[in-house]
Amino acid sequence: RQEQLVAAFDRQTGAAVWQQTVHSGGFPDRRDIHPKGTFANSTIAADGDRLFVTFLNQGQIFVTALSLQGDILWQQPAGTFSSKFGYAPSPVLYKSLVIVAGDNWGSGFVAALNRETGELAWRKQRPSVSTYSSPLLVQLQGVDHLVLSGCEQLVSFDPATGEQRWAVAGTAEATCGTAVTDGERIFASGGYPEQQTIAVDSAGQLIWSNRTKSYEPSMVVVNGLLIAVTDDGIAYCWDGTDGRLCWRERLSGSFSASPIAAGDRVYVPNLNGVTTVFRPTDAAIEVLSRNQLGNDCYASFAASRGQLFGRFGFGEGRDRHEKLVCIGALSQP
């Protein structure tokens, strides 16, 4: 049965609250999906009143708005999509808009829809290249930027209008990780076939670069340090200001999920379901724990009110299934 759906769970107990089918049928051919991918790769965006989700279905990227009770409020196509390895970017929210990226080898685009109605606000053409990064929204020097990596460049758009602010050559043709920021600089890494990590300023001027890549996982900034965990399990730490390599250390296993920071700690699960917790400084990495939370993990943690939520696989082959895992003290109702 082909269904793309949204499910809600009680954060106190993990019990299912509701489930809403968004699409029935219309899936791309499984041969056009990466072996690590699914038909539901994107992360939901929420504004406190509504949920916004994107799916590749019937050769288009559909954006669907739902209420917090799971009712579908509207559904609109954002653009056509020719799948090479599937669709990965997650939507982002800016003022009255929900913005989606759709880089693909047919007709790439980035588009904004009105959050209330689903009406198209703006749509800009992108290169016909398959790449997979989500947009980054950031304010630098008082100016709002919508930043996309991939297509061998890092590009800033005005999120209100879609007009390009600047573009700088770098990263790779295909990137997966989302660009990150320390509040002054933007960092991006990739990818395939090139490999490069870059830092640019608010005007799009290159500050530093190196020949290391973090392809699938996004990077994370902790106290001015840029942290990357590569697919093959090498953790890198650079000074965000000048790109100086502070240290590199091998972690356990290989990775698809992105590291996230909570306080001064970084949490990252590997493909074998083992989560490494470490504290980075400019002098060294301090590994605090390694916890087996499942048999595998492809999804990054989500952090909320002192808790981490993860999606882990259990079992193998036809017996494989996934569970939500909550780490941390029970939240207050």
ZILINLIN-V867450 format. One line per field, one symbol per residue. psi: psi as a letter, one per 20 degrees, with the letter a starting at -180 (. if undefined). A space follows every 10 residues. Layout:
BEGIN
psi = ???
END
This chain:
BEGIN
psi = popprpqqqp ihijqpgrpp pgqpajqrph ijpqhirajm hqqqqqjhhq qpqpqopkjq oppppqriij ppgrpqphrq popgjaphqq qqpodjqppq qlprjfnqrp qpqphgijpp gqppqrqmpo rjqqqppqpp kjpppopprr kkrpppqoih iippgrppqa drgpqgqqqr qjihrppqqr dpirpqpqpq aijjppgrrr kqqofgqrrq polipppqor hjkppqpqph gijpogrpqp rparqhqqqq pocjqpppqr ijjppppqop rihrpophqp poiahrpiqq qpppljqppq oqqqrqciip rqqpppprqp qp.
END
